[in-house]
Structure formats: structure tokens, C-alpha cells
Amino acid sequence: MTCRVVLVAPAITPSMRRARFDDGDSIENPESVALSLPAGRPVSSPSVRCRETAAALGLDAVAEPALSGLDAGRWRGRTLGEVGAAEPEALVRWLSDPGAAPHGGETVREFCARVTGWLETAGRTTGRTIAVVEPEVVRAVVLHALGAPEAAFWRVDVPPLAATEVTGGPGRWNLRLGQAGA
């Protein structure tokens, strides 16, 4: 049987509006969050914004640590502009080298490996999983499904409440564009 994983990006937060590395703030206007999703096993990244988005969507999601966002180390809570002004070379290195972690956190390479490990494990089950996850988790899954290099990580834009579906199983994933579950 085929496994289906629908990834839903969190609703907008004040940090996202300011291009700030996640600092644990809440989503804006939870009462306006709406998406038509198929039934499935609900999971989420453990962040406040993902848990709140899942709840706003009516999902009783279990927080999955492997779906945590990319650890930005000492840059957490700072904006890209602040980091760029204080550490321009470090920021450029981090954005261009998947193996770099000048912030003392996680590399893009390590992050992608963690997310891929979760996806491959989830792919051993049949049915559908609905996962409310950080935008970078969606990026990592898309790269894995397409066999794209980690250097393409920052080239995948994931807007708030975007739904992305992958189907398949361990070692073979297909990216499904369009309405999730259709």
C-alpha cells in the first residue's frame, strides 16, 4: 500500500512577518485559519506555531520531536537583518554551505538527514499522515522526494498554510502538487 504524507506549513506569526528566527511566538488570528484536509493521523512539529495551527485546524496532533525546526543556535529570536549586520560572512556561509553551522546550531545537512529519517520511518505505515510542520521541514521533504541536492534547500518557498503532499514509501517518494488528498 501507499503511504501519503500531507505537510501543512504553520499559520503566519509576528516572527515570520519580520523574518525572525523562530522565537516561540503564537500564530495571528487563529480563528481565521482554515484548510480543507483529508482525514489522517495528525502529527506536528513541537513549536508553538505548529501546535496552535494544528489546533486551529481541528487536529489533535501529537508533537513529533524529529519534526522540530532547524536549530538556529544563538541566532534564535534575531531577524535575518540583525544577523546579516552583525555576522555577514557567517550568514552567507550558512545560506550557501549545507554543512555550515556558524550559529552553533544544526547544519542544513544534519537537519535534512533528521527529517528524511522521520519520513522514511513514516513511510513504512499505510494510510495518510497529516503533519503540521515548520516550512524548513517541507523544504527537506521536497528535496528528498525529488532527489535534489541540499544546496537547493533555500530555493523552496513555503508560504503559511501551504499544503504539500508526498506519496510512496521508503526509498521512493513522489511529490504531489495541487490540492492535498484530491
Wavefront OBJ file of the C-alpha trace (Angstrom):
o trace
v 0.000 0.000 0.000
v 0.956 3.584 -0.478
v 1.753 5.994 2.294
v 0.594 9.592 1.936
v 2.039 12.444 3.960
v 0.363 15.840 3.798
v 2.631 18.564 5.150
v 0.948 21.785 6.258
v 3.024 24.890 6.994
v 2.028 26.878 10.095
v -0.146 29.970 10.025
v 1.587 33.350 9.998
v 3.229 34.638 13.179
v 4.750 38.025 14.047
v 8.221 36.415 13.834
v 7.544 35.148 10.326
v 6.435 38.632 9.248
v 9.741 40.065 10.486
v 11.910 37.255 9.031
v 12.923 36.397 12.594
v 14.320 33.007 13.523
v 11.510 31.312 15.470
v 11.260 32.686 18.956
v 8.215 30.723 20.069
v 5.506 33.274 19.339
v 1.863 32.453 18.688
v 0.016 32.462 15.381
v -2.002 35.505 14.350
v -5.796 35.225 14.155
v -6.201 31.505 14.938
v -9.952 31.825 14.334
v -9.279 32.608 10.659
v -7.150 29.514 9.997
v -8.982 27.300 7.526
v -7.967 24.476 5.217
v -9.837 21.521 3.830
v -7.756 18.483 4.743
v -8.365 14.771 4.277
v -8.560 12.505 7.306
v -5.289 11.054 8.581
v -3.000 10.534 11.562
v -2.243 14.045 12.867
v 1.287 14.974 13.979
v 3.054 18.298 14.311
v 6.361 19.968 14.907
v 6.610 20.727 18.634
v 6.783 24.523 18.123
v 4.056 26.783 19.460
v 3.061 27.960 15.988
v 2.688 24.418 14.607
v 0.744 23.141 17.621
v -1.557 26.184 17.508
v -2.074 25.815 13.748
v -2.939 22.136 14.186
v -5.437 23.006 16.916
v -6.946 25.794 14.790
v -7.405 23.221 12.007
v -9.226 20.924 14.429
v -6.383 18.389 14.581
v -5.492 16.633 17.824
v -1.861 16.357 16.722
v 0.909 14.589 18.579
v 4.125 16.646 18.757
v 6.941 14.793 16.969
v 10.456 15.880 18.059
v 12.023 14.686 14.769
v 9.928 17.362 13.023
v 11.380 20.224 15.065
v 12.540 23.202 13.048
v 16.136 23.813 12.071
v 18.118 24.695 15.204
v 19.422 28.217 14.561
v 21.583 28.211 17.689
v 22.450 31.662 19.004
v 20.542 33.314 16.130
v 17.181 32.210 17.551
v 14.908 35.225 18.033
v 17.016 37.512 15.811
v 15.984 38.752 12.370
v 17.921 37.975 9.211
v 18.735 41.694 9.014
v 20.212 41.701 12.513
v 22.296 38.608 11.826
v 23.374 39.971 8.442
v 24.520 43.236 10.031
v 26.374 41.551 12.900
v 27.772 38.463 11.126
v 27.521 38.950 7.350
v 30.158 36.366 6.406
v 28.659 33.761 8.745
v 25.180 34.308 7.323
v 26.402 33.985 3.728
v 28.302 30.809 4.615
v 25.248 29.301 6.324
v 22.971 30.133 3.374
v 25.399 28.746 0.794
v 27.025 25.746 2.508
v 24.668 22.971 3.742
v 27.464 21.721 6.016
v 27.991 25.048 7.841
v 26.572 25.977 11.246
v 28.257 29.237 12.251
v 25.369 29.921 14.671
v 26.312 26.904 16.767
v 23.099 25.067 15.904
v 22.277 22.462 13.300
v 23.571 22.336 9.723
v 21.112 22.111 6.850
v 22.684 18.720 6.043
v 22.066 17.405 9.582
v 18.557 18.806 9.549
v 17.697 17.192 6.199
v 19.034 13.844 7.441
v 16.847 14.068 10.573
v 13.702 14.892 8.591
v 14.476 12.220 5.980
v 14.821 9.662 8.783
v 11.359 10.572 10.055
v 9.842 10.419 6.550
v 11.367 7.028 5.794
v 10.018 5.665 9.090
v 6.571 7.199 8.469
v 6.641 5.640 5.007
v 6.533 2.146 6.497
v 2.910 2.715 7.505
v -0.072 2.709 5.194
v -2.668 5.404 5.052
v -2.329 9.144 5.414
v -0.441 11.300 7.880
v -1.326 14.979 8.281
v 1.742 16.816 9.578
v 1.666 20.492 10.582
v 5.346 21.319 10.291
v 7.858 24.123 10.022
v 8.483 25.442 6.492
v 12.022 24.059 6.562
v 10.634 20.553 7.203
v 8.612 20.903 3.995
v 11.790 22.005 2.171
v 13.712 18.961 3.413
v 10.918 16.565 2.388
v 10.631 18.139 -1.076
v 14.401 17.835 -1.625
v 14.337 14.198 -0.528
v 11.341 13.314 -2.713
v 12.961 14.900 -5.772
v 16.494 13.683 -5.041
v 17.591 17.329 -5.137
v 20.859 18.441 -3.552
v 20.886 20.106 -0.127
v 22.267 23.224 -1.818
v 18.730 23.763 -3.195
v 17.243 23.953 0.338
v 16.774 27.732 0.377
v 15.243 27.738 -3.123
v 11.969 26.172 -1.979
v 9.458 28.797 -0.792
v 6.806 27.565 1.628
v 4.067 30.116 2.393
v 1.913 29.955 5.525
v -0.765 27.246 5.436
v 0.632 25.705 2.234
v -0.254 22.008 1.941
v 2.305 19.758 0.230
v 1.768 16.045 -0.296
v 4.238 13.230 -0.876
v 3.190 9.684 -1.672
v 5.115 6.445 -1.769
v 7.283 4.842 0.828
v 10.869 4.316 1.938
v 13.323 4.965 -0.878
v 10.690 6.161 -3.354
v 8.649 9.287 -2.842
v 6.612 11.318 -5.291
v 5.756 14.960 -4.864
v 2.077 15.616 -5.458
v 1.169 19.209 -6.340
v -2.316 20.630 -6.157
v -4.996 20.105 -3.572
v -3.916 17.698 -0.821
v -5.831 14.452 -0.798
v -7.676 15.118 -4.053
l 1 2 3 4 5 6 7 8 9 10 11 12 13 14 15 16 17 18 19 20 21 22 23 24 25 26 27 28 29 30 31 32 33 34 35 36 37 38 39 40 41 42 43 44 45 46 47 48 49 50 51 52 53 54 55 56 57 58 59 60 61 62 63 64 65 66 67 68 69 70 71 72 73 74 75 76 77 78 79 80 81 82 83 84 85 86 87 88 89 90 91 92 93 94 95 96 97 98 99 100 101 102 103 104 105 106 107 108 109 110 111 112 113 114 115 116 117 118 119 120 121 122 123 124 125 126 127 128 129 130 131 132 133 134 135 136 137 138 139 140 141 142 143 144 145 146 147 148 149 150 151 152 153 154 155 156 157 158 159 160 161 162 163 164 165 166 167 168 169 170 171 172 173 174 175 176 177 178 179 180 181 182
